[in-house]
Amino acid sequence: MKVCVFAASSSRINGEYGEVTASLGAMLAEAGIEVIFGGGGIGLMGRLADAVLENGGRITGVIPAFMKKEGWGHDGLTETIVTEDMSERKKTMFNLSDAVIALPGGIGTIEELTEAITLKQLSLFHGPIIILNTLGYYDAFLAFIDHMVAESFMRFEHKGIWEIANTPGEVLAALKREPGRNEEWRKIAKI
């Protein structure tokens, strides 16, 4: 299995986010799950990559050429794929992955997560989407989704597109679960 992990590049965040990320990276490596990520060498991306590698796992970074030129990439990855731009980066990451995990992050991570949800809503991505809600980071985002549903901008049923995990162990359990029926979410996308 290959999982795409979206995560922060900020190095100024609460250290507990990094500890949880490192724990997840170790667990993924030990489970033999290959990681696809944005290729960054700092913040949660760097912690994830280091933990996967330290535990004998495989991790592929997908990074736009301008970011690599800036020196933002991780130098020790199993594989690095350089893309022309951000759009090609995301497309490549989705195409290589069987599942998506969103760790806490900034606007880029939110954009990647919402694209994953949108693709699944349109039946263009079928894998699990798991949100790791470390320290309640995504609580306000999830409340906003509830507001979208309440105002009929999103169907209630589409809240079944993703799963919330509060610990790395819950993420692994969600990845190992037998998938339910393959929803064709597109059939109910129109409101």
FIZADREN-983303 format. One record per residue: residue in three letters; x, y, z of N, C-alpha, C in turn. Coordinates in steps of 0.001 Angstrom, whole numbers, plus 524288, in hexadecimal, padded with zeros to 5 digits. Layout:
<recs>
alaXYZXYZXYZ...
</recs>
This chain:
<recs>
met8034D7FB608000080000800008000080371804D280000lys801BD808C77FD2B8046280DD37FD1180092811F87FF00val8025981518802C17FEFC8193A804CD8017781E88803D7cys7FE388222D802517FFC882795801997FEE182A64806C7val802EE82CEC808C98027182FC780DB5803558358F80CA5phe7FF64838AD80DEB7FFCA83E5C80D908010584071812FDala804C984411813628066B845FB81883808FF84B4C81815ala8098E84DCF81C8C80BD28530881CF88119C8531481BAAser813588578A819AC818F08586A818F681B0785C3181D1Cser817A085E53820538194F862158244E81CA285F6D8287Eser820D986209829F58243885FFD82E1A8234C862DB83343arg81F5A866388337881E548696283825819D18675983B79ile817F4862BE83A5F81339860C883CE78146A85DE7841FCasn8106185D158450B810A985A28849F18135E854E8848F1gly8172B8539184C2D81A3584ECE84B8D8170A849CB84BB4glu81280849F284E4680F528453684E9380D6E843768492Dtyr80C7D84730845A680AF9845C28405580F4B8428683DC2gly814268441B83E9F818968414683C6C8192883BDE83EB7glu8184883B61843D3818AF836438466081498832808443Dval80FD5834598439480BA4831078417E80CDF82F8D83BD7thr80EE683347838D8810488323A833698149382E1E8330Aala8189482E918365481CD182ABD8365A81AC482557837CEser8172E8252C83B7B814D08203183D01811DA81DC58386Aleu80EEA820F98359A80C1681F058310D80FED81D0A82CECgly8140981FF682BDA817E681E538280381A4B819128295Cala81B998185982E5781DCF8135D8301A819E180EF182F5Amet8150480FE7830C6810F980BDF830448100B80A5D82A95leu80FEE80E428272280F2480D1E82193813A0809D181F7Fala8187480B41820EB81D048084A81F2981CD5802B282126glu81BA8802158262C81B817FCDA828878172B7F98582639ala813037FBFD8244E80EAB7F91F821EB80FB07F7F381C26gly8141B7F9D181A1E8155C7F8ED814A1812327FC3B810E2ile810338009C812CC80D198042B80F91810B68085A80D65glu810EF808D18084C8143F80CBE805CF8119C8120E8061Eval814B481610806FD812AF81B64807948141581EB2802D1ile8103082190800FE810D7825847FCF080FBA82ABA7FF9Ephe8132D82E997FEFC812348339C8019781498837FE7FE65gly8141C83CC08004B815A7841537FD5181B72842537FCC8gly81EB583F037FF098244E83F4A7FE34827488431780197gly8249E845C98053082728849BA8086D82AB68477780C91gly82EA484A8D80E0E83261848CA811ED831BC84B4481744ile82DDD84EAF817F482D1A8513B81D078277B8508181EDDgly826648523C823918211D851E0825C281F6484C3A8264Aleu81A4C84B788260D818368463482692819CF842C082205met81A818451881D6581C47841FC818F6821A183FA181A12gly82533842C481C1B82A64840CD81D6082A4F83CAC8219Earg8272483D96825A7826B8839C1829EF8248583499827F8leu82098834DA8249481E498302B822538226982D1981F42ala8252282FCA81BC28290682D368187F82D5082AB881BCFasp82F4D82DA181F948337182B8B822EC831A3826A1825C2ala82CE2826B8827D782AE38223882AC782A1F81D7F82740val8281481E598228D82758819FF81EEC82CA38179381DAAleu8307A81ACB81C56835A6818DD81AD9838758163481F67glu83818818828240E83AA681643828B183871810EB82A11asn833BB80FCF828528313580AD78298B8310180731824D6gly83467808388210E834FD804AD81C9F830BA804F28188Cgly82DA880923818848295B8099C814CB82B0280C3480FB9arg8275880C3F80C1E8281F80EC480707824D6813BA806DDile82739817F7804ED8246581CE58048A8260F81FC27FF90thr822248215B7FC99822F5824297F7B582118829C37F85Bgly8248A82D6B7F71E82329832EF7F73E821CA834D17F1D2val81D96837D87F18581BF383A2D7EC8C81C38840147ED5Aile81FE1842867EAAD820FF848067EBCB8216E84B227E6B7pro81F0E84FBA7E68381FA8853087E1E08254A854EB7E14Dala826EF855C27DC7D82C54857607DB6082DDA85C4F7DE56phe82A3D8601B7DECB82BB0865017E16E82CD38641B7E730met82A10860717E9B482B0E85F447EF328304F85C807EFDElys8316D858FB7EC478367D8564A7EC7783AEC85A3B7EBC9lys83A3E85DE27E82883E2E861E57E72A83F108654E7EC00glu83AE3866407EEFD83B468695A7F3CD83DF9866607F839gly83EB98613B7F77B8413085E147FB8D83D6485C1F7FFA3trp8385F85BE27FE5A8345A85A528021583392854718025Dgly8360C851867FEF08354184BE67FEC083867848F0802CFhis836BD8442B803CF8397F840838074683D6F83D92803E8asp8424983D3F805AF8466D83AF68027E846F48350C802D9gly8448F83284806A2845A182CF68076A841418293F8060Aleu83DAF82AD2802B683908827B68019A83A38822E07FE51thr836B581F1D7FE888371D81A7E7FB46836F781C017F590glu8337281FAF7F44E832E1821967EEFB830DD8272C7EF33thr8329382A647EB868309282FB27EAFD82EAE830647E564ile829EE8324B7E4E8827A8833827DFD1827238396F7DF8Aval8297D83BD47DB9E8293A841807DAFF8251A842B77D6D8thr821688461B7D85581D33847907D4C181DF084D2C7D2E2glu81B0D84E777CEDA81B6A853B87CCA7818DF857BD7D03Dasp81471856537D2AA8119B85A247D5D680E74857657DA1Cmet80B9885A777DD26808908586E7E18980424854D87DFB8ser8019F856307DB6B7FD4B852FE7D97A7FF2784D947D7E9glu8038E84D607D525805BA848507D391807728453A7D862arg80965847F97DC5080AFC845697E133806678427A7E39Alys802068453D7E45A7FD78842B77E6C87FB7683E337E376lys7FB0E83F0B7DE687F92183AF47DAED7FC93836167DB55thr801A4836E07DB698054C832817DBE88048D82FB87E11Fmet80412832BD7E54F80365830667EA7B7FE6E82D207EABEphe7FA1882F2D7E8B27F53782C357E8B17F5B6827477E560asn7F823827C47E0CC7F89A8234B7DD437FBF081EE77DF83leu7FFA6820397E2DD8031981C457E52C800D1819BC7EA10ser7FC7081BBD7EC077FA9F81A467F1417F5888173A7F156asp7F53A813D67F54D7F07C810C67F6477ED17813427FA7Cala7EF53816C67FD857EC8981948801D87EF0A81E94802D8val7EC3C821EE805AE7EE238271D807187EDB7827C480CFCile7F1D7829ED80F437F1D382B64814CA7F31B831308150Bala7EFE783431817C67F0F9839C38188B7F2A483A9981E2Aleu7F76A83C7E81EE07F95783E0C823FC7F840843DF82499pro7F8F48460E8293E7F85684BAF829BD7FBEF84E90825F7gly7FA0F852F0824017FD2285604820577FA9E85B3A81F50gly7FD2385E3781BFC7FB448636281A967F78786339815FEile7F720867928134B7F34C8681680F187F4628643D80AADgly7F95E862FF809B17FAA485F2B805A57F884859C780700thr7F90C8584080BE67F70A8533080DA57F1148531480D51ile7EE9F8575880EE47E8E8857A680E897E7308573A808D9glu7E9FD859DE805607E8AD859A77FFD07E93C854187FDBAglu7ED568515E7FF537EE2484BF87FD957E9E3848657FFB7leu7E88F84915804B57E470845ED807147DF37846E480468thr7DDE484BCA803787D8D484CDC801017D8B484AF27FB5Aglu7DD3084AF77F8BE7DD43848B37F37C7DC5A842D07F3BDala7DEB5840327F7907DDCF83A8F7F8327D806839797F91Eile7D59883C8B7FC837D00583BDD7FD9F7CCD583CDD7F8AEthr7CE2C840F87F5D27CB5F8423B7F0FB7CBEB83DD87ED01leu7D0A783BDD7EC4A7D179837947E88D7CE54832C27EA0Dlys7CE268319D7EF1F7CB2182D127F0D57C54982E157F02Bgln7C39E832CA7F1497BE1A834367F0A17BC65833827EAF5leu7C000834617E75E7BEDA833D37E1CB7C04F82E687DFB7ser7C1A082ACA7E33A7C322825677E1E47C7E3825387DE4Fleu7CB7A828E67DF117D057828F77DC1B7D4EA826EF7DF5Cphe7D4108262B7E45E7D7C2823A37E7F27D4818202A7EB7Chis7D63381B4D7EC417D2EC817987EF287D542815BD7F44Cgly7DA07817557F5857DC888156E7FA487DA9D818237FF25pro7DC2B81600803A67DAC8818808089B7DD5A81DD880921ile7DAA88215C80BBB7DCCD8267A80D327DC6F826BE8131Cile7E0E38274A815AA7E1138273D81B5C7E36582C6781D37ile7E0A182EFC820AC7E269833EB822EC7E477832C482866leu7E989833A88293E7EBCC832E582E707EB1E8380183177asn7E793837DF835237E5E383C8D837F67E91083D5683CFBthr7EE2183DAA83C7E7F1AE83E64840F17F04C84363843E9leu7EFBF842DF8490A7EE888474C84C7C7E99F84A3884ACBgly7E6018478A848257E12D84A07846697E20284DF984214tyr7E66684D9183F4C7E7D38517083B5A7E37A852668375Ftyr7E0DA84E49835BB7DCE984ECF8319A7D76484FD3833A3asp7D6B4850A2838AC7D1748516C83AD07CE8C855E98382Aala7D11985A5C8376F7CE8085EDD835037CD4385DC282F48phe7D0C285B1782C8B7CFD68599C827197CB0E8560B826B7leu7CABB8524082A337C65384E9782A287C1398515B82B97ala7C18F8553A82F0D7BCEB85860830547BB2E85B7582B8Aphe7BEED85D668287C7BD968603E823B87BAEB85C9581FC6ile7BCCD857CD81F6D7BA38853F381BFF7B4958531B81DCFasp7B3CF852AA822EE7AE7B85218825017AB20856C38236Chis7AD7585B69823797AAAA86022821D77A93A85FC581C0Bmet7ACCB85DE0818C67ABA985D1D813347A6F58598681280val7A6EA85543815827A29E851868152A79D8D8541A816FCala79DC4856DD81B617991A8596581D7B796C985D55819A4glu79A3185FE3816977986D863CD812D07977F8617580D5Bser797B385C4880CF4796B3859678081079AA085A8C803AEphe79F7685BCB805247A39C85C42801487A6678570F80086met7A54385354803EC7A78C84E26803A17A39584A55805CEarg7A35F845B98038079FC5841BD8056C7A1C683F5580A80phe79E3B83E1B80DF579F9783B7A812CF7A27683661811ABglu7A0BD8338E80DAF7A31282E7E80C5B7A8DF82EFB80B02his7AA6383371808EF7AFDA8341D807657B38A8348E80C0Flys7B17083528810B87B4CA83513815567B70C82F9B81633gly7B4FE82BC0813627B70D82672813A87BBC6825998102File7BD7A8299380D727C1E782925809DC7C70F8289380CD3trp7C77082AD18116A7CC4582AA58146C7CB4B8284E819C2glu7CF968272181C6B7CF6482505821AF7D2FD828478251File7D15F82919829FA7D48982C0F82DB37D7718283483130ala7DC7F82929831E07DFAA82617835817E22F829E98394Dasn7E28C8286283E2F7E4EA82BC9842197EA7482A358438Bthr7EC0F82580841E97F1528238E843167F380820BB83E4Bpro7F8AA8202D83DFF7FAE981D1A839C17F8DB8177B839A5gly7F7EA8153683E327F5BF80FEA83E697F06D80F9283BC7glu7ED3D8139483C7E7E818813AD839F17E8AB8143F83409val7ECB581718832497EDB68178F82CA97EEF08122B82A6Cleu7F27680F5782CFE7F3F080A2382B1A7EF478067582B17ala7EC18806B682F237E7698036182F5E7E3C78049982AD8ala7E327809A28299E7DFBA80B328254A7E1E38093982010leu7E7038095981F6C7E9638077C81A8E7E8D580194819F0lys7E8CB7FECD81E487E89E7F90F81E227E3147F6E781DB8arg7DF2E7FA2D81ED97D9BF7F86481E8D7D8557F6C48190Cglu7D52E7F2D6818BA7D31B7F153813A17CFCD7F5D1811A5pro7D0927F75180CC77CD637FBA280AC67C7AE7FA0980A70gly7C45F7FDCE80B6D7BEC17FCDE80AC77BD827FCAA80501arg7B8A27FCCC803D67B7447FCBB7FE4E7B98B801957FBB5asn7BAFD8010A7F6EC7BD648055D7F4147B91D809337F27Eglu7B8A580D547F5947B49B8113A7F4937B596813F97EF60glu7B194814BB7EC7F7B1E2818197E7E07AFA281D617E989trp7B2E78206A7EC297B12E825567EE737AF17829187EA59arg7B0F3828AD7E5967AF3B82C2F7E16A7A95782C007E0A8lys7A7048276D7E1927A169826C47E0AB79E1782A677E413ile7A06082C057E89279D5E82F987EBF47A016834DD7EC79ala7A3D08360A7E90E7A6B183AF37E9767A34683FB87E866lys79F9083F237E4ED79C26843957E3AE7982E844467E817ile797A5849147E9DD793D384A387EE0278F0C84CA97EB7F
</recs>
